């Protein structure tokens, strides 16, 4: 419950601050960029929703540790698979959805697509840690991310405008990820690299999932 407040502020701080310090026109560009960046979120959020009950139902500590490693690598793999194509189509997609008048939103949209993917990864890691009885870990991570966002806004917003706001979000979410990985490392006793770099089993599982979607579709 305590983690909910910094998490909400971390997601909204950039918009709250920019509503005060930038013009309505620039804020409109930023809101359009945020709207586009949500394209990839449902997939990662759906995976995150499965984590807590899955971990909570696993009574064996060793099995839970292995599951956490697998979930972390899967999160980064799915994040990459979703993010890369979205980045490729972002310049065209923004113009189609919002019109060519919103072309100035494209640089911020590119950064926020990456940031949105990181938010989804953070959700998966947080739910996995909660299911592993590390209830304080998400709270600490969100507070650190909120501090990073605040510092980033102070540094980047006056210099870069809405692009600085996007950079601030990316910084805050990235710091949250780093802390969550440190917490995951404490549970699994594995290196950070082994929690990020997918293995054959993650690629195989993702391929099977995609094949299942194609068959049912």
N, C-alpha and C positions, 0 to 999 in steps of 0.2 A: 504493500500500500504506500509506503514512504517513497518507493522508487517511482511511483506513478507521476508525482509532481515534477521532479527534474526531467523525466522522460517527456512529459507534455511540453514543458518549457523548452527543452532542447529541440523539439520539433517545431515549435512556434516562435521561438525567440527572434529568429531572423525577421519574420514578418512583422512582429510587434515593434521591433526597433525601426525597421525601414518605413513603416507606416508613419513614423514621426519625422524621419530625417530625409526622405527622398520624395520626389515629386509623384503625384498620382499616376502620371504616364509611365514612369519607370516602375512603379509598384505594379501596374497592370502587366507589364512585361514579365515581372518576376512571378506573379500569380499564374500567368500562362505557362511559364517554365515549370513551376511546381505541378500544375495540372498534368502536363505531359510526362513528367518524371514518375507519376504514379502508375504508368503503364505496366511496369514490371513487378509492382508490389504484390498483387494478389497471389502469385505463385509462391513467393517466399513466405508470405503471411500464412498461407494454407499449410505449408510444411511446419511452420512454427507452432501452429495450433495443435499439431499432432504430438509435439515433443513432451509436454508436461505429463499427460496421461500415460504415454509410453514409458517414460522414465519412472514415474511413480509406481507403475505396475511391476517394475523389475526389482526383485528383492535382493539379488546377488550383487555385491559391491563390485566385483571384478567384471561381471557382465555389464553393469551400469557404466563403468569406466570405459570399456570397449565401445559401448553404444554411444557414449559422449564423443569419443574420437571420430567415430563413423559419422555422427550427425554434424560435427564441425566441418569435416572435409566435404560432406555432401552439401552443406550450406554454401561453402565457397565455390564449389563446382557449379551448382545451380545458379548462383549469383553471376558467375562469369558467363554461363550459357545464355542467361536471360539478358544480361547487360550489353554484351558486345553487339548483338544484332540491333538492339534498341538504339545504341549510339550511332550505328551506321545509318539508320533511317530517321534519326532525330531532325536533321536540317530540313528534309523534305516533309516529314510528318508535322512539324510545327507550322510550316507554311500552309499545308493543306487544311489542318484543323482550325487554325486561327487567322490565316491570311498572311500575305506577304508583309503587311504592316507590322507584324510581330516578329520580323526577322531579327531584331535586336535582342529577342529573348533566347535565341539559339545558343550562344555561348554559355549562358547560365543554365539552360536546359541540359546541356551536355554534362556539366558538372553535377547537376541535381539528379540525373539518371544514375550516375555512379553513387551519389550519396544515398539515393533511395534504395539501391541494392544493398548498401552497407547497413541501412536501417533494418532491412529484411533479415540479413545475416545476424545482426545483433539480436533480433527477436528470437531467432532459432536458438542461438547460444544462450540467451537469457532463460528461455523456457526449459532448455536442457539442464542448465545449472539449478533452476528451481526444483526440477524433478529429481536432481541429485542431492537435494537437501542443502544446497549452498544458497540460502535465501537472501543473504546480504550482498552477494556478488553483483546482481543486477543493479541494486541501489547504489553501490559504490561506483560502478561503471557509468551510470547515468549522471551522477553528480560530477564526475570527472569530465564527461562529455559536455555538460552544461557550462562548466568553467572554460573549456576549450572554445565553445561557441561564443561565449561572451568576450573572451580575449580576441578571437578572430574578428568579431564585429567591430571592436574598437580599433583594430589594426587595418583591416581590409576595406570596411565600408566607406570611410572617408576618401580612400584612394581610388577604389575601383567601382563604387556604386553597387548595382545589383550583382555584378560578378563577384564582388567582395562578400556579399551576403551568401552567395552559393559556396564560395570558398570557406566561409565560416562554418556553414553547416557540414561541409565535408570534413573539416578539421574536428569538429565536435563529435560527429559520428565515428570518425576514425579512431579518436582517443577512446571512445566507448568500446570499440572492437578490440583494441589493444588490451584494455583492462580485462575484458571478458575472456580473451585468450589466455592471459596470465592466470585467471581463476580456473579455466579449463585445464591448464597445465598442472595446477595444483591438485586437481582431481585425478587426472589420467597419468601423471608423471611422464608425459611425453613432451618432446620439444615442440615449440610453436610451429616449426616447419612441418612436422608430421601432423599437426592439427589443421593445416591449411592445404597442403599439397594432396590432391586426390590420389587414391590408389585404384588398382584394377577393379576392386569390388564396387567402388563408387561409380566408376564409368559403366560397369555392367548393370548396376541397379538403375541408373538413369536411362540407359538404353532400353532396358526392359519396360520401364515406365512409359517412355515415349512410344514404344511399340504397342503397348496396351492402349494408349490414348488413340493411336492411329486406327487400331482394330475397332474400338468402340465407336470412334467417330465415323 
